[in-house]
């Protein structure tokens, strides 16, 4: 994995997250109807399941982002709770962003991070954390609802415990999703400001 180009690694990690999230939903659905696979299940079913899991994981992330339950976009004005969590997580107090233009972030990132592996790796971890939490939040929520339906029929304490555990995991992922999106936005803003300063310095030097 370490020998692969960074952009290829990023896609592999994100694809794996989508598959894991979607698989949790599929497994919960099959468990609801007592149709879990066994040793006699053909390999083709697992391959098909992986493809469907990817679709479910990716679609749930997009759907919940559209509904603003989670977000993969910039968080320019986090609420007080998220600002407090951000400060506890990073040790830095949240300050308002100034002249933040998301449309120029990609260019700034390519310019500033291309020769700084440490910063690029840190940014990659923040993005991966955001993708993980924004995918697993809806997937674990849907899984908890499916297993709760199973509990209504079985009245099993195990089913109830799994449903509650999945629900609380979803709540935790919801918090992490907004935290990571806020952290990525802060990094984007800092890189953009640094890029602007470099452009100004170059203009001054050339004049």
Residue pairs with C-beta under 8 A, 6 or more apart in sequence:
1 9
1 12
4 12
6 120
6 124
10 124
10 127
10 128
13 128
13 131
14 128
14 131
15 54
17 57
17 128
17 131
17 132
17 135
17 136
18 53
18 54
18 57
18 58
18 61
18 135
19 50
19 53
19 54
19 57
20 53
20 57
20 136
21 53
21 56
21 57
21 60
21 61
21 135
21 136
21 138
21 139
21 140
22 52
22 53
22 54
22 55
22 56
22 57
22 58
22 60
22 139
23 49
23 50
23 53
23 57
24 136
24 139
24 140
24 143
24 166
25 53
25 56
25 57
25 60
25 139
25 142
25 143
25 146
26 49
26 52
26 53
26 56
27 36
27 143
28 142
28 143
28 146
28 147
28 166
29 146
30 36
30 37
31 146
31 147
31 150
32 146
32 147
32 149
32 150
37 45
37 46
56 139
57 135
57 139
58 135
60 135
60 138
60 139
60 142
61 70
61 72
61 131
61 134
61 135
61 138
63 138
64 70
64 134
64 137
64 138
65 71
65 72
65 73
65 134
69 137
69 138
69 174
70 133
70 134
70 137
70 138
70 174
70 177
70 178
70 181
71 134
71 177
71 178
71 181
72 130
72 131
72 134
72 181
73 102
73 181
74 100
74 102
74 181
74 184
74 185
74 188
75 82
75 178
75 181
75 182
75 185
76 97
76 100
76 185
78 86
78 94
78 178
78 182
82 178
82 179
82 182
83 94
83 182
85 175
85 178
85 179
86 92
86 94
86 179
86 182
86 183
86 186
87 93
87 94
89 179
89 183
90 183
94 182
94 186
97 185
97 186
97 189
100 185
100 188
100 189
100 192
101 192
102 188
104 192
104 195
105 188
105 191
105 192
107 195
108 188
108 191
108 192
108 194
108 195
108 196
109 123
109 188
109 191
111 195
111 198
112 119
112 191
112 194
112 195
112 198
113 119
113 120
113 123
113 191
114 120
122 187
123 184
123 187
126 180
126 183
126 184
126 187
127 184
129 176
129 180
129 183
130 177
130 180
130 181
130 183
130 184
132 173
132 176
133 173
133 174
133 176
133 177
133 179
133 180
134 177
134 180
134 181
136 169
136 170
136 173
137 170
137 173
137 174
137 176
137 177
138 170
140 166
140 167
140 169
140 170
140 173
141 166
141 167
141 170
143 166
144 163
144 164
144 166
144 167
144 169
144 170
145 163
147 159
147 162
147 163
147 166
148 159
148 160
148 163
148 167
150 156
150 159
150 163
151 159
151 160
151 163
